[in-house]
Amino acid sequence: MNLKIPVLIALAAIICQSCQKETSASGYVVPGTTKVNFTFRFDSTQVRLNNLGQPAVMPAGNAAQSPRFNSMSAHYVELTKDQFTGLGAGAVLYTAPEVTTGGSKAIDFSNAKMVGNNEVFLSVPLGNLPAGTYNWLRVSLAYQNYTVTVEQSGFILDATIASFIGFNTYVQSFKIKDSTVIVNANKAQGYWAVEAGTLGFGIVQTGQAPPGATTVPNPIFATSPVPQGSCVVTGQFSSPLVITGAETNDINIRVNLSTNKSFEWKDGDSNGKFNPGNGDQVVDMGIRGMIPVKL
């Protein structure tokens, strides 16, 4: 009998168990480990909130649409146990790469992970999340790409909007839909571009929303403030998230984001239609609320 065979089998089992606990350098999990998965869901019917988490009405002279989302990226994810936990003092699960290429610290857009509706945007090992009961989720959003309608020469056309809502983003270039915009600079929160037409023909226009205009709901701002311009959206779990540390199955969390009239502009001609070629000025592209749910 060859005694080496049982020894080799035992070594293989030990190596396999070790591999199951490894994670990649980017923080994403090697298949086989127990994970916490976060998925975006965009909801145009969810309540429309202001910065303090209160129901928001449309300001006089403005108009808005509920966009159809194509993709989004996030650059920070944190879970907190209560409403008094300061930003960064909870369980920080992810921070996206940042650079100083454009001068000041900025999100590195070239490394942004884009996902669509009902797609996982973050997956982390369960071992990275301390046991406890978590009531709040913080997600700092960075980039959005969605479809709206625009008026051009009396025609209503679909248009693609690319909007940068992170605190500061270094952008080399980005593709709106068919058209590519070259930047090679930092862009502050509220930078946007619109493309309407077919195969890049038609409107291609960029702009910048006013500082502080992007809505970032934080219902617990009085006890846990976040820096202006950070785009750290705060939402309370529909039911507390309980982590025992002994879970054997993946935990799946759906992050419901309100897109209820989240694309807003100064309606210069008061016709309720977005016409970027006729002076309509984009003022708000912020998400209008967040409700995380454990599935």
C-alpha positions, 0 to 999 in steps of 0.5 A: 500500500502507498502510504503517501496517498492519504498524506497527500489527501490530508494536505490537500484538504488543509490547503483547501480550507485555507483558500476558502478564507482568503480574499483578493487584494481589492477586498472582493471575496475569493469564491467559497467564503461566507460573504455579506453582499450589497445590491443596489435597487433603484426605486422611483416610487420610494419617498422623496427626501431632503438632506435631513431625511424629511419629505421634500417638495419641489421648489418653485421654478424647478422641475424634475424627472425620475431617471431610469438608471443604467449604472452607479458606483459607490466609494465608501460603505459603513455599518453603525450600531446606533445613531450616535456613531460618528462617521468612520467610527462604525464598521467600515467595509469599503473605501474606494481608491483615491488619488492626488493626480489632479491636486487635492485628494479625489476618488479615482474614477478609473477604478470605479466599479459600475453596477446596474439595478439589482446587481451586487456592488460590494461583497466582503468576507463576513469575518470583516464585520464584527458581531453585533446589531446594526441599525444604520447603513452609510453609503457614499455614492460617487457616479451615476449614469441614467436616462432622462428625456430632453426637448430638442427643437420641439422633439422629445428625445431620450438622453443619457446623463453622466453625473459625478456626485462624490466629494471630488473625483479625478476623471481622465475620461468617461463615456456618456453613452456613445460619446467620450468626454476627455477631462484629465482633472478633478471634478467637484460634486455636481459635475454632469454631462448629457448626450442626446441623439443617435451614435453621438450625434445631437446634444453633448453638453457638460455642466456643473451644479452649484456647490452644496446643491446635491441632495444627500439624505442623512436623517440622523445629521443632528447626532451623526453629521457628515461633511458637506459635499461628501455624498454619504447617504444614511439609511436605517434598516427596515429591521435591525441587522443582527450579526452573530459571527456564526453564520454559515450562509451569505448575508444579502442586503438590498440597498433601496435608493429613491430616484423619485424626481432625483434629476432636478433643474431650473425650469427657465421656460416653465414647461416642465421639460428639460432643455439644456440647449435653452438655458435649463440649469441642472441643480440637483442629481442627488439620491432621495433616500436609502432604505437597506433591507436584509433579504 
